[in-house]
Amino acid sequence: MGKGEGRDETAATVHRTTVGPIVEGGPVAWRADHATAFFHQHLVVRPGERVAEPGCGTGVLSLFCARAGAATVVGTDLDPVALAAARQNAVANGLADRVEFREGSLLEPVTGPLDLVVALLPHRPAPRPINPRLYGGPDGTDLLLAVIVQAAARLVAGGRLVLYLNSIANPRRVLAAFGQTFAVRRLAGKPRPFTREEFDALTPGLFDHLVAQKARGEAEFTEDGPVPAFTADLYEGTRR
Ligand SMILES: C[S@@+](CC[C@H](N)C(=O)[O-])C[C@H]1O[C@@H](n2cnc3c(N)ncnc32)[C@H](O)[C@@H]1O
């Protein structure tokens, strides 16, 4: 069964977070998942920060930041379905005066200096272009490298970019670029087992694509357990 299949499209999801419950409506296939939960479990927002979330989807991380005390939050997305849900979720959570959702690419719709950028962006590698809500270019890095450059230009000195990165998406390349303008540390990581069947059902040919990427040093995953496993990591970069 795929994400959202067979679930009640009208029932809201309630996310239990460190800053209280966040109610999420919107089409089930657009909703936040385990990666979003992992992200907010480890995310610290300082009161008064000016925050942006490129690729906000239905807005759960943006709403988390507002509830955690951010002064302003702007979420962006290319997808009007996601943005409509995000705006409704801001109202439903009583945060519409503190969070704004704008249509556009990454940080392009955001004006003014920023203290914090949170980015859980599509970065699945694939042998050919797939759904842009999921795909990050052949090695997965397209949007991650772009957001590092944009965030470096927009964050104040000492400001932070918190980035979610699966180790199948060329982590050496991403971390090398991240380290050029940020002091980077790993906040958290967890293993993510996967199988050929699971990944080829997501994108035909994905498993062999990743094996070839790994052989070139462009993906990292272990194959010594019962099934392969990559790591899902959260990195924090502080703007130098
Ligand atoms: C994996 S979802 C994550 C959503 C949200 N950050 C969360 O944690 O629930 C990625 C989102 O990025 C959006 N997206 C893809 N490319 C984008 C771009 N260039 N600029 C802004 N958003 C983009 C997709 O439409 C999708 O809603």
The ligand as an SDF file (V2000), in Angstrom:
LIG
                    3D

 27 29  0  0  0  0  0  0  0  0999 V2000
    9.2760   15.7780    0.9970 C   0  0  0  0  0  0  0  0  0  0  0  0
    8.0910   17.1030    0.9470 S   0  0  0  0  0  0  0  0  0  0  0  0
    8.4020   17.7780    2.5420 C   0  0  0  0  0  0  0  0  0  0  0  0
    7.3700   18.7190    3.0080 C   0  0  0  0  0  0  0  0  0  0  0  0
    7.6500   19.3340    4.3750 C   0  0  0  0  0  0  0  0  0  0  0  0
    8.9500   19.9840    4.4210 N   0  0  0  0  0  0  0  0  0  0  0  0
    7.5020   18.3060    5.4910 C   0  0  0  0  0  0  0  0  0  0  0  0
    8.4780   18.0670    6.2100 O   0  0  0  0  0  0  0  0  0  0  0  0
    6.4390   17.7490    5.6810 O   0  0  0  0  0  0  0  0  0  0  0  0
    8.9400   18.2140   -0.1370 C   0  0  0  0  0  0  0  0  0  0  0  0
    8.1520   19.4280   -0.6190 C   0  0  0  0  0  0  0  0  0  0  0  0
    9.0390   20.2410   -1.4120 O   0  0  0  0  0  0  0  0  0  0  0  0
    8.2830   20.8120   -2.4610 C   0  0  0  0  0  0  0  0  0  0  0  0
    9.2110   21.2850   -3.5150 N   0  0  0  0  0  0  0  0  0  0  0  0
    9.8200   20.5760   -4.4870 C   0  0  0  0  0  0  0  0  0  0  0  0
   10.6350   21.3640   -5.2010 N   0  0  0  0  0  0  0  0  0  0  0  0
   10.5360   22.6100   -4.6680 C   0  0  0  0  0  0  0  0  0  0  0  0
   11.1410   23.8700   -4.9680 C   0  0  0  0  0  0  0  0  0  0  0  0
   12.0210   24.0170   -5.9440 N   0  0  0  0  0  0  0  0  0  0  0  0
   10.7960   24.9390   -4.2130 N   0  0  0  0  0  0  0  0  0  0  0  0
    9.8960   24.8250   -3.2010 C   0  0  0  0  0  0  0  0  0  0  0  0
    9.2980   23.6510   -2.8770 N   0  0  0  0  0  0  0  0  0  0  0  0
    9.6210   22.5700   -3.5960 C   0  0  0  0  0  0  0  0  0  0  0  0
    7.3150   19.7280   -2.8740 C   0  0  0  0  0  0  0  0  0  0  0  0
    6.2040   20.2410   -3.5660 O   0  0  0  0  0  0  0  0  0  0  0  0
    6.9590   19.1230   -1.5010 C   0  0  0  0  0  0  0  0  0  0  0  0
    5.8060   19.7210   -0.9580 O   0  0  0  0  0  0  0  0  0  0  0  0
  1  2  1  0
  2  3  1  0
  2 10  1  0
  3  4  1  0
  4  5  1  0
  5  6  1  0
  5  7  1  0
  7  8  2  0
  7  9  1  0
 10 11  1  0
 11 12  1  0
 11 26  1  0
 12 13  1  0
 13 14  1  0
 13 24  1  0
 14 15  1  0
 14 23  1  0
 15 16  2  0
 16 17  1  0
 17 18  1  0
 17 23  2  0
 18 19  1  0
 18 20  2  0
 20 21  1  0
 21 22  2  0
 22 23  1  0
 24 25  1  0
 24 26  1  0
 26 27  1  0
M  CHG  2   2   1   9  -1
M  END
$$$$
